[in-house]
Amino acid sequence: MKTFRFRLPLFWKFSIAIITIVLIFGSINSILIYNNVQTALQAETEKRALFIARSISNQITSHILFEDFISLQNTINSIKEIDENIFYIFITDNKNNVLVHTFTNEFPLTLIETNSLKENQSFNTQLLLLKDFNNEVILDVATPILDGKIGTVRVGLKETSIIADVQKTVNIFWIMVAAFLSVGIIGALIFAKFITKPIITIQNVADNIELDQIGKKEIPQIKIRDKFLNRIKMLFRAEDEIDILADKFNQMILRLDKAYRDLQNAQSTIIQSEKLATVGTLTAGLAHEINNPVAGLQNCIRRIQNDPSNLEQNIKYIKMMETAVDKIERVVGNLLNFTRKQSGDFISLSINEIVENSLLLVSHRLEKLRISITNNLSADLPKIKGNKNQLEQVFLNLLINAIDSIEEKNQFDPDCEKRIVFFARKENDFLIVNIQDTGKGIPKNLLEKIFDPFFTTKSPGKGTGLGLSVVYNIIETHNGKIYFESEEGKGTTVNLYLPIDNKLSAPL
């Protein structure tokens, strides 16, 4: 799965982190504050409403007993006018009949049953939503008069003030959150600047280092935080991880310089050794492939000399000599093409031709060890795009490794199966080539190291450890992939992913 990457400066990372943290904790605290403040105010409002209701109950008892409804109405009206948060007051008798109320219009009869007192209940509070009065939220309190013997006082207080107070508290809190955010973003800008400036210095030095100039000119050293605001020399400073990074980077540059010089000195020797090893393998194949036809040529010449007048025999031997010469020419030409330095241009190639040329170069070892080759590559495989010389080197190295593995296994198990199989299939934009062998296999703990330079599982003196490293680099250059599957004692499968030449398959 491809990872989507994009550039995000440290300032924005710090800012996003600060904003996210502040908003999360701000939201949580806002909810907690809202609930706590609302609960506290609700409790105070209930106490206040209950006090008003009981006060009214004490004041109107005599009016109800003497059925002085005018004084009763005046009393509740005056109390309602004193407190603007009182939405209504009404009095009911012990049969729930409304005696007086403060509603200017018709009394809403639904209020009577919405908050009824049960027997022996001293008071009851309930939140009501009055849809007939613009969805007003009301805290309704019911209090009995003389233990409910002569009636009940009902008082409704508006919840608007409670909601407003809660909202005001939450708004103040969010103003504080915004202030913290502003301070945090400014701090993030200063902090990011303080961190990124040394990092940018390190980056600029790293960008200006060129490997081909190492050893030829002085390597730049990183210097950070020598002056405050780039003007005032700092007499003392507390070093942190950035300073340690700069020092380690300077040390790394020095080690790189030394290592690169040592590598340059050893490179020519290593390359020459690898060339000699490859040339040795190819020379043995060349000698074997040429000696057999040469022996045939000598035999044909000897027979023609013995009986020069036998025209029919001579024609037969001349054809055999021509075949032998063609084989010698093909082997030598293939070797010359392989060893000749070619351009790095990528062209359309047939995988079958590459495999056949590689097999021809190692045919003497295949015959000597009696290793059977099963070539399951079909003739209609799509063309690939690449460098012929480099891909032949890939298959040659892989074949040599497979042959060496089978040879080592054969030393311990003379009756072992000796076989190399080629498969190929198309998958999306790749041609996948599988090379299976029945060699000794590779231990699982070594599979991750096989592409490391100078790493080899062969016996001492039989390999430089550069073959698979070269193979890996060539496949990477071709935008392909390579990986090994192996089971110790049973063999190895090499999986090659080579890009298909899509220009050939594109519609005209």
N, C-alpha and C positions, 0 to 999 in steps of 0.2 A: 504494500500500500504506500503510495507516494505521499510524503509529508509536505504540507503547504507551509512555506517559509516566507516571512516578511520581516522588514526592518522596523523595530520600535525602539526609539531612544530611551535611555535610562530615565530621563525626566518623566516621560509618559508612563513608564512602568511604575515608578514611585508614585506618581499622581493617581494612576488607576488603583494601585494597592491602597493608598490612603483614602481615596474616595469610597472604594468598596468597603473597607473596614469601618469608616465613619458612618456610612449609610446603613450598613447592617446593624451596628450597635446603636445608631441613632433610631432606626426603625423599632428595634426591640425595646429600647428605653422609652420611646414615644408611646408604644402600646402599653408598657407597664405604667408610665406616668398617667396616661389617659385613664386606664382602669382604676389605678389607686386614687387619683384625684376625684374621679367620678364617684367611686364608692364612698370616699370620705364626705364629699359634698352631699351625696344622696342620704347618707346617715344623718348629717346635720339638718337637712331639709325635712326628713321624717320627724326628727325631734321637734323642729320648729312647728311643723304642721300639727303634730299631736298637742303641743302646748297651746296653739291657737284654738284648736277644737275643744280642748278641755276648759280653756278660759271662757269660750263662748257658752259651753255647757253650764258653767257655774253662773253666768250672767243671765241666762234666759230661763232658768228653771221656774222662777216665780211667774214670769210672763206666761209660760205654758200652763201652769197650774190655774192661773186666773183667766186664762184664755184671752190675754191681752195681745192680740195678733198685730195690732198697730205698733206697739212698743217693740214687739219681737222683730217686726220687719225693719224698724228704724235701727235697732241694735246691730243686726247683721249687715245692714247697708253701711253704717258708720265704720264698722270694723273692716269691711271690704275696701272702703275708700282710704283707710289709713295705710294699708299695705297693697301696693300695686301688683305684687306677685300672686295675690289671691285671685283666682279665676272665678270661683263661685263659692257660695255658702247656701246650704238649704237645710231645713229642719223637717223631720218626719215624725209622726206620732208612733205609738207602739204597734200600729197596724200598717205601717209603711205608707201612710198617706202624707203627701207633702203639705206642710202647714204654711211655710214661707220659703222664698228663695230670692236670689239676687240676679237671676237671668232677666235681661231686659225684654226678651221675646218669650215665646212659649217654652215651658220647661221640658227638657228632653227626658221623657219617661224611662228611657233605657238606663239612665243613671241609677235608678232606684235599686235594681237587682244586681248591678255590676259589683257592688262592694257591700254586701249584706253582712251584718254581725250575727255570729252564732250565739247560742245561749251561753250566758255567763262569760262572754268575751268582753274584755275591757276596752279594746280598740282593735282596729285593723287598717293596714295601709295597702294600697295597690296602685300600680301605674296604669293609667288609662290613655288610650289614643282616641280623641274625640274627632271623628271624621266630619261631623257636622259643623265644626268650628276650625276649619283650615288645618286639619290633622294636628291639632294641638296636643302635646304630650303633657299629661296632668298627673300629679301625685295626689291621689284621693285618700282622705283619712276619715274613718267613721268612728265616732265616739258615742257611747250610750249616755243618756240623760237619766240620772237616778237609777243607775244599773239597768237601763233600758225599759224601765217601767212606764215612762211617759213619752219616750221617743229617742231619736238619734240625731246627732249633729254630723253633717257631712261637709268637709272643707276640701276644696281642690286648689292646689298650688301649681303654678306654672313651672315646668322644668326648663324653660328657655334660659333662665339665668344660670342654672347649673351647667347646661351645655355650653353657654357662652364663656363661663369661667374656665371650664375644662379646655375649650378650644384656645382660649387666651394663653393658658399655661403651656399647652402643646406648641402654640405659635412661638412663644418666647424660647422654648427649648430648641425648636428648629432654627431660630435665628442664631442661637449659640452654636448649633451644628454647622450652619453656614460659615460662621466666623472661624470655627476650628478648621473647616475645609479650606478656607482662604489662607489661613496661616500655614496649614499643612502643605498646600500646593506651593506657596512661596518657599517654605522650607525644603520641599522636594526639589525645586529649581536650584536652590543654593547648594543642596547636598549633591545633586546630580552633576552640577558644574564642578564641584570640588572633586568628585570621583572621576568624571569622564575626561577632564583635562589631562591628567597623567596618563590615562589609558589611551587617549588620542595620540599623545607623545610617543608612547610605546608602539602604537599602530603605525605611525609615520616612519619610525625607525625601521620597523619590520618590513614595511613596503619598500623602503629604499635599499634594503639588503639584496644584492644580486650575487647568486652563487658563482657566476663566472668572474666576478670581481674579487672574490675572496682570495687572499694571498697577494693581490696586486695593489690594493690600496687599503688605507687605514679603516678599520671597522668602526662605525659610529657607536658611541656610548650614550645610554639614556641618562638624562639628568632631569629630575622633577623636584618641584617645591623648593628650589634654592632661594627664590625671592617671593615675598608676599606681594600679590597683585602684580607680579613681574617687575617690581620696582625696588622694593625695600628688601635688603638682604636679611634673611632669617638667621638670628643668632642661635636659636635652639628650636627644636620641633620634636614632636612625639611621632615616631615612625609607626606606621600601620601596615596592613597587608599589601597596600598598593606599593609602598616603598620596598617591601620584601620582594614583591613581584618584579619591580624594576631591577633590583640587584640580581635576582635569579635570572632575569632575561639577559642582563649583561654577561653573567657567567655562562649562560647557554650559548651566546654568540661566540664567546671565546672558545668554548668546547667545540662548537660547530666549525669554527675556523681551523682548529687543530685537526678535527676528524676529517674535514674535507681535504686538507693537505695530505693527510695519511692515505685517504681513499684515492686521491689522484696518483699518488706514488705507487699504490698497489694495483690500480685499475688495469694498467697495461699488462701486468703480469697475469692477473686473473683472466682477462679476456684472451690472452694468448694461450693460456692453459686450456680454456674451454674450446678454443678453436682447434687446438691440437687433438683434444679428445674426440671432437666431432669428425675431424678429418681422418683420424685413425679408424673410426667406425666405418666411414664411407669408403676409405681406401681398401679395407678388407673386403667390403662388398664389391667394389670395382674389380679387384683382383680375381675374386671368385667368378663374377659374372663374365669377365673377359677370358679367363683361363679355359672354361668349358668350350666356348665357340672356337678359341684358338686351337685347342686340342682337336676339335672336329675339322678345322681347316687343315691342320697338319695331316690328319688321317686321309682326308679327301685328296690332298696333293700327292701323298705317297701312293695311293691307289691309281691316280691318273698317271703318275710316273711309271708304275709297274705295267700298265696296259694303255699306252697313249693312243693306240689305234682303235680302241673300243669306244666308238662315238656315242652309242646309247648310254653306256656307263658314265662317260665323261659329262654328258649333258645333265644326268642325274646328280653327279657330284658337284657340278658347277652351281646348280640350283641350291644345293645344301650349303655350299660355300657362301652364296649370296645371302641366304637366310642368316648364317652366322655373322657375316659382316654387318648386316642390318641390325642384329642384336647388339653387337659391339658398339655400333654407331649410336644406337638408342640409349644404351647405358651411359656411354661417355657424354653424350649430349645432355642427358638428364642431370648427370653430376655437374657438368659445367654450368647449366642453368641454375642449379641449386647454389653453387659456390659463387656465382657471379653476383656482384653487388647491383641491385636493381633499385629503381626509383620507388618512392613511398606512395605512388599513385594507386588508388583503389580502382579495380576494374571488375567487370562481370566475370565470374569464374564458375566452373563446374566442379562440384565437390567430388564427383567420381574420378575426374582427371587428377585431382590433388591426391586422393587416396591411392590411386594406382601408381603414381610417380613415387610416393613415399614407400609403398610396398616393394617397388622394384629395387630401391636402395638398400632394403634390409632383407631381400629375398635369400641371400646366402645364409644368414643366421636362421631364417625360418626353415630352410632345407636342412641345415646342419642339425638343428634341434628337433626336426620333424614336427614343427608346429603347424597345425592346419589353420587356414584362413577361411572364414565364412563371410562373404561380402553380400549383405542383403540390401545394398543400396540400389534402388530402382533407377532406371535410365531416365525417367521423366521428372526427377527431382528439380525443384526450382533453382535458378542460378543464385549464387551469393555474391556479395560485393566485398572485395578485399584485395590484399596484396598476395600474389601467388607465392612468391618466395618465402614470405613470412609464414603463411598458412602451411606450406610444405614443411617448414621447420617445426611448426607445432605438431603436425601429425607424425613427423619423423621422431621427435623427442618422445611423444606418447607411445609410439610403437617400440622404441628402444627400451623404455621403462617396462612395458608389458612383457617383452621378450626376456629382459633381465629377471623379472619377477618369476616367470615360468621356469627359467633356467635354475634359479636358486631353489625353487620348490622341487625341481626334478632331481637335484642333488640328494635330497633327503627321501624323496618318494619317486623312484624310477618309473613306476607304473602310473603316475598321475596323468590326468587328462591335460593335453597341451593344445589349447585352442584360443584363437582370437576371433571375435565376431563383431561385424559392423552393422549397425542399424541407423536409419535416418527417417525423420518424419517432419512434416511442416506443422508449425503451431503459431498462429497469428502471423507476426512479421519475422519469425525466426525459423531457421532450419536447425532442428535438433539432431545432432550426430552422437550416437552412443558407441563407445568402444569397450567391449567386455573381454576380459582375459581370465584364465583359470590359474593365475599365479598364486603366490603366497599371501597376497592381500596386505593391507595396511592396518596396524592396530588403531583402534578408535581414538586413543589419546594422542596419536600423531597426525590425525587427519587435518587438524587446524594449522599444522606447522609446515605442511608439504610445499606451500608456495613461498616460504621464507627463503631468502637468499642463503646459500651455503648449507642448507639443511638437506640431508640425504639419508635414506635408509639402506643404501647399498653398502656392500663390504668396502673396507678401506682400500683406496686406490682405484675404485671402479666408478667414481662419480665426483663431480665438483660441487654438486648441490645447487647449480645455477639453471639447470634445464627447465624445471617447472616454473621457476621464477620468470624466466624468459617467456615461457608459454603464456603465463598469466598476463604479463605486460602486453604481449601481442594481441591476446583476446580482448583485453581492455581497450587497446587502441582501435580495435574493430567494432567497438560498442557491443561486444558480445559478453557471454558469461560462461564460466566453467566451474564445475564442482565434481567431487569424487564421491562415489559410494563404494564401500569396501567391507569385506568380512574376512577377518584374519583366517588364513588357511584355505579359503574358498575362491578368492579372486577379487577383482576390482572392476568397477564400471566408471568410465569417464563420460561425463555429460557435457557436450559442447553446444552452446547456443550461438549461432552465427546469423547475422542480419541478412535477410533476403533482398536481392536487388529489385526493389519495387518498381523501378522504371520499366523493367521488362514486362511486368504484369499489369502495368497501367493501361487503360483503354486508350486507343488512338483518337 
